[in-house]
Amino acid sequence: MHLFRPAALLMTVAVMVGCTSELPPDVSQSDLGEFRLDRLVVIVDSPEQMPFSRQIGDEALEVALTDAVDQRLRRFDGDQLYSVGINLQGYSLAAPGIPVLAAPRSLLAMSVNVYDDRPVRLNRSPKRLVVTEDAGGDTVVGSGFTQSAEEQLAELVDNAAIEIERWLRENPQWFAPKPSDDAAAAAES
């Protein structure tokens, strides 16, 4: 069963158009508690292709998303290991439409989980993200006219990595220092 149906995705996109933006420099340059990325698992298993989308292969989707998220999260060098799992469930790479009137938007739909080193999932249920291309500029007439599928995908995966980092930053309690085994043993004595 697909969790993201075309109609639901399109309605979500209509609400979220232009929501993705870069984190402020002071935030993006700060640490993320004790977070250090151990494993990144990206699953792309025949995701749902939205109507009027350009075609792109599963491997290209997986490589692009893995590279963008890995690059974004590997910069943190905390003392505790965490793993991130991403399941890409749907996508749309906007094809040329009618400029301005019916300029389709590109999007990625995914679910994300984060695990500590035991491994225990830290979020109660998968975080559902629908990430769109940036609003404005060349997307006003439709990115299908101004960008190749690869350029659209590059922008989408960068935005996905930003949104995943933003979600992790909204949950700092996950990345608080844990007592060491020696400290825990001493506390039990």
C-alpha positions, -999 to +999 in steps of 0.1 A: +000+000+000+014+034-009+013+060+018+014+089-005-012+090-032-010+115-061-040+135-050-028+138-014+007+147-026-006+174-049-028+189-021+001+189+003+023+206-023-003+233-029-001+241+008+037+238+011+048+256-020+079+276-011+083+262+024+118+249+021+146+273+027+182+272+038+188+273+076+201+306+089+240+306+089+243+307+127+221+276+130+236+257+101+271+262+114+262+252+150+266+217+163+238+191+167+245+180+203+263+147+204+252+137+170+276+119+147+262+100+117+271+063+118+249+048+090+227+064+064+202+040+047+182+053+018+156+029+004+143+037-031+121+007-042+100+017-071+086+050-056+054+063-069+059+086-099+034+115-098+014+122-130+031+145-155+065+138-140+097+132-159+111+097-156+143+091-135+157+058-124+156+044-088+194+043-087+198+080-097+172+089-070+190+068-044+225+081-052+214+117-053+195+116-020+222+096-002+250+120-013+231+151-003+220+139+031+254+123+038+272+155+030+249+175+052+249+153+082+286+141+082+298+175+092+286+169+128+313+154+150+296+146+183+306+117+205+275+095+200+266+075+169+232+078+152+218+063+121+192+078+097+169+057+075+150+073+046+123+056+025+117+076-007+080+069-015+072+093-043+085+119-066+077+144-093+102+160-116+081+187-133+077+184-170+072+215-191+037+229-186+020+261-195+042+289-182+029+307-151-007+293-155+001+256-150+037+254-141+041+220-123+063+218-092+089+191-085+087+172-052+100+143-032+079+124-006+096+104+020+095+090+055+125+094+078+136+076+110+165+082+133+181+055+155+207+056+183+235+031+186+216+004+204+197+006+178+165+021+191+143+043+169+141+077+186+110+090+168+077+074+177+065+072+141+082+079+108+086+116+100+068+122+067+083+149+046+072+163+013+099+185-001+094+209-030+117+229-052+125+265-042+099+291-051+107+320-074+133+326-100+133+300-127+104+281-112+079+308-119+075+297-155+081+261-144+113+243-137+104+219-165+113+246-189+144+259-172+161+228-157+170+193-167+156+164-146+191+161-130+191+198-120+156+195-105+167+164-086+198+181-073+177+210-059+152+186-044+177+164-026+195+195-012+162+207+001+155+173+016+188+173+034+180+207+048+145+196+060+160+165+076+185+185+095+158+210+105+137+181+119+167+167+138+173+202+153+137+203+165+145+173+187+177+182+206+168+158+234+177+129+212+213+141+210+220+150+246+250+135+262+244+100+276+260+089+308+290+067+301+290+031+312+315+039+340+293+067+353+262+045+351+279+017+370+291+042+397+256+056+400+242+021+406+268+014+434 
